[in-house]
Amino acid sequence: MVAKFRKNKRSFGGSWFFPVFLAALLLVIIGFLAVSNFKIIQKRSELNEQEEYLREQLRILEERNDLLQAQVSDSADEDYLETEARERFNLRKPGESVVTILPPEGEEIPETERQWWNPFTW
């Protein structure tokens, strides 16, 4: 007679260990993916807000650039230069006289009307 050897099937705690291990592993993976997805959504939201802010800043700077370009083109005009020289620097043409009107004594001049080149407004 041939002796038959029986293999003893032993598992780690029975037949329930492997399915429970797979379920736990699957839950850990799903949790990791959910947390990662949440962080990505938050970062995308922050970047969208930053993009909107930067677009607004760009629009403001482009408007300012357009205004400065217009002023540069105006500054090439001789009438503009003459007006600026008269108003800002109190210059005059030969043969002209400049008249400065002083405020009444004791009257305070608002800060916005003071001119750096005119000592009578300080």
C-alpha positions as CSV (number, residue, x, y, z in Angstrom):
1,M,0.0,0.0,0.0
2,V,1.1,3.4,-0.8
3,A,0.8,5.8,1.9
4,K,-0.9,9.0,1.0
5,F,0.5,12.1,2.5
6,R,-2.0,14.7,3.4
7,K,-0.8,18.2,3.4
8,N,-2.0,20.2,6.3
9,K,-3.6,23.4,4.9
10,R,-2.9,26.1,7.4
11,S,-3.6,29.7,6.7
12,F,-3.0,32.8,8.8
13,G,-6.0,32.6,11.0
14,G,-8.4,30.9,8.7
15,S,-10.1,31.7,5.5
16,W,-11.3,35.2,6.6
17,F,-7.8,36.8,6.8
18,F,-7.1,37.3,3.1
19,P,-10.4,39.0,2.2
20,V,-10.2,41.3,5.2
21,F,-6.7,42.2,4.3
22,L,-7.7,43.0,0.7
23,A,-10.6,45.1,1.9
24,A,-8.4,47.1,4.4
25,L,-5.8,47.6,1.7
26,L,-8.5,48.8,-0.7
27,L,-9.9,51.2,1.9
28,V,-6.4,52.6,2.5
29,I,-5.8,53.2,-1.2
30,I,-9.2,54.8,-1.7
31,G,-8.6,57.1,1.4
32,F,-5.2,58.1,0.0
33,L,-6.7,58.9,-3.4
34,A,-9.5,60.9,-1.8
35,V,-7.2,63.0,0.3
36,S,-4.9,63.6,-2.7
37,N,-7.8,64.6,-4.8
38,F,-9.1,67.0,-2.1
39,K,-5.6,68.6,-1.9
40,I,-5.5,69.0,-5.7
41,I,-8.9,70.7,-5.7
42,Q,-7.8,73.1,-3.0
43,K,-4.6,74.0,-4.9
44,R,-6.5,74.5,-8.1
45,S,-8.9,76.8,-6.4
46,E,-6.0,78.8,-5.0
47,L,-4.3,79.0,-8.3
48,N,-7.6,80.1,-10.0
49,E,-8.0,82.9,-7.5
50,Q,-4.3,84.0,-8.0
51,E,-4.9,83.9,-11.8
52,E,-7.9,86.2,-11.5
53,Y,-6.0,88.6,-9.3
54,L,-3.0,88.7,-11.7
55,R,-5.4,89.2,-14.7
56,E,-6.9,92.2,-12.9
57,Q,-3.4,93.6,-12.1
58,L,-2.5,93.1,-15.7
59,R,-5.6,95.0,-16.9
60,I,-4.8,97.9,-14.5
61,L,-1.2,98.0,-15.7
62,E,-2.2,98.0,-19.3
63,E,-4.6,100.9,-18.7
64,R,-1.8,102.8,-17.0
65,N,0.6,101.9,-19.8
66,D,-2.0,103.3,-22.4
67,L,-2.3,106.5,-20.3
68,L,1.5,106.9,-20.1
69,Q,1.9,106.2,-23.9
70,A,-0.7,109.0,-24.5
71,Q,1.2,111.3,-22.2
72,V,4.5,110.5,-24.0
73,S,2.9,111.3,-27.4
74,D,1.5,114.6,-25.9
75,S,4.8,115.6,-24.5
76,A,6.3,115.7,-28.0
77,D,3.9,118.5,-28.8
78,E,5.5,122.0,-28.5
79,D,2.4,123.6,-27.1
80,Y,2.3,121.0,-24.3
81,L,5.9,121.6,-23.5
82,E,5.4,125.3,-23.3
83,T,2.4,124.9,-21.1
84,E,4.2,122.6,-18.7
85,A,7.2,124.9,-18.5
86,R,5.0,127.8,-17.6
87,E,2.9,126.0,-15.1
88,R,5.4,123.7,-13.4
89,F,8.6,125.7,-13.5
90,N,7.2,129.3,-13.7
91,L,9.2,130.0,-16.8
92,R,8.5,132.8,-19.1
93,K,9.4,133.9,-22.6
94,P,11.8,136.8,-23.2
95,G,9.8,140.1,-22.8
96,E,7.0,138.5,-20.7
97,S,6.4,139.1,-17.0
98,V,5.1,136.6,-14.5
99,V,2.5,137.6,-12.0
100,T,2.0,135.6,-8.8
101,I,-1.2,136.2,-6.8
102,L,-0.7,135.7,-3.1
103,P,-3.5,134.5,-0.9
104,P,-4.7,136.9,1.8
105,E,-2.7,136.8,5.0
106,G,-3.7,134.3,7.6
107,E,-5.5,132.1,5.1
108,E,-4.4,128.5,4.9
109,I,-3.6,127.0,1.5
110,P,-4.9,123.4,1.2
111,E,-2.1,120.8,0.7
112,T,-3.3,119.9,-2.7
113,E,-2.8,123.5,-4.0
114,R,0.7,123.9,-2.7
115,Q,3.4,123.9,-5.4
116,W,7.0,122.8,-4.6
117,W,8.5,125.5,-6.7
118,N,6.5,128.4,-5.3
119,P,7.8,129.5,-1.9
120,F,4.7,131.7,-1.2
121,T,2.4,128.6,-1.0
122,W,4.4,127.1,1.9
